[in-house]
């Protein structure tokens, strides 16, 4: 399991002897991500079970909050993937870009260039946050 990772580390310009450390760090992050995903799913299932018999307005707020929250999480995955050098056309990142390009790309076209720094995902995240708060506030 370490040998293919050693080749990757070497291809990235790192020392192949550091591959076990990087593999442990990667396993830690994947494990944390899986635990967070499991907690999110369990919490959502419990919330849906507790909302049985709730009025339609409560369900609408739940759906709006969940959809916008998922979009915000996908933007975070997109940003972290770009930091790690995962391209937009890789099999795992294509859905992330497909789901968020409708909000990130128009912002990217309107923001002035800032060198290598792309602030359009941050602006999209902030815009989604404001949209969620406005919609949920209007439904209260």
N, C-alpha and C positions, 0 to 999 in steps of 0.2 A: 504494500500500500504506500510505502514511503518512496519507492523508486520513481513512480510516475510523478509524484509531487516534487521530487528532487529535480527532475527534468524541467518542470514548470518553473521552479524557483530559479534554476540556472538560466532558463529562457528569459525570465524577467530581469536578469542582471544581478541576481543575488547569489549568495554562497550556498551551494548544495548541501553543505554540512548543517545549515540552519533549517533544512526542510522539516525535521521532526518538530521543531519548535513552532514553525508556521502551521504545520498540520494540526498540532494541539490547539493553537489559537483559533484556527478555522473550525475545528470540531467544537470548541467552546462557544463560538458565535452561532454556529448552526444549532447547537443544543439550546442555547438561550432563545433563539428565534423560534424553535419548535415549542418550547415551553410557553413562550408568550402567545403563540398562535393557539395552542391548546387552551390556555386560560381565556383568551378572547372568545373562542368558540363555546367553551363551557359557560362563560358569562352570558353570551348571547342566547344560548339555549335556555338557560335559567330565566333570563329576562323575558323571553317570549313565553315561557311557561307561566310566569307570574302575571303576564299581561292578558291572560285568558279572560275574556269577558270585559275588557277595557273598552272605552268608547273609541270611535274612529279617530278623533283628534289625537289621542295618545299614540295610536298606531302610526298615524301620519308623522308625528314628531319622531318616533322611533326609527321609521324608515328613512326620513330625511337625514337624521343624525348619523345613522349607520352608513348610508351611501356616501355622504360627504366625508365621514371619518375614514372610510375605506379608500376613497380617492386621495385623501391626505397621506395615508400610509403608503399608497402606491407611489406617490411623488417622493416620499422618503426613500423607498426602495430604489427608485430610479436615480436619485442623487447619489446614494451610497454605491450603486452599481457603476455609475460614471467615475466615482473616485477610485474604484478598484480596477478600472479599465475594461469593464464588461461592456461590449459594444451594443448599440441599439438594435442590431440585427441578429444577435444571438437568440437562440431558441427560448431562453428564459426571460429575456428582457423585452422581446417583441410585444407581449401582452401589456407590459407596464407602459410602454410608449404609446401603444394603441389606445389605452384607456385614458391617458393624460395629455396627449398631444393637442386635443381640442382646446385646452385651457393654457398650456405652456407655450405653444408655438405663437399664438397671437401676441402674447406678452413679450416673447423674445423679439418679435419683429418691431415692437414699439419701444422697447428699452434701448437706451444708447449703449453701444459696446463698451465693455470695461476690461479690455484685454482678454486674458485667459479666464477671467471670472465670469460665470454665467449666473446672474441673479434671477432669471425668469422662473425657475422652479420655486425659489423662495417667495417671489411675488405671487405665484399661483397658489402656494400653500396659504399665504396670508389672505389672499382673496377668497379662497374656499372657507377659511376660518370665519371671515367676516360674513360671507353668505350664509353659512350655517347659523351663526348667531342671530342674524337678521331674520331668517326664516323661522327659526325656533322661537325667537322673541315675538314675532307677529302671530304665531299660532297659540301663544299662551293666553 
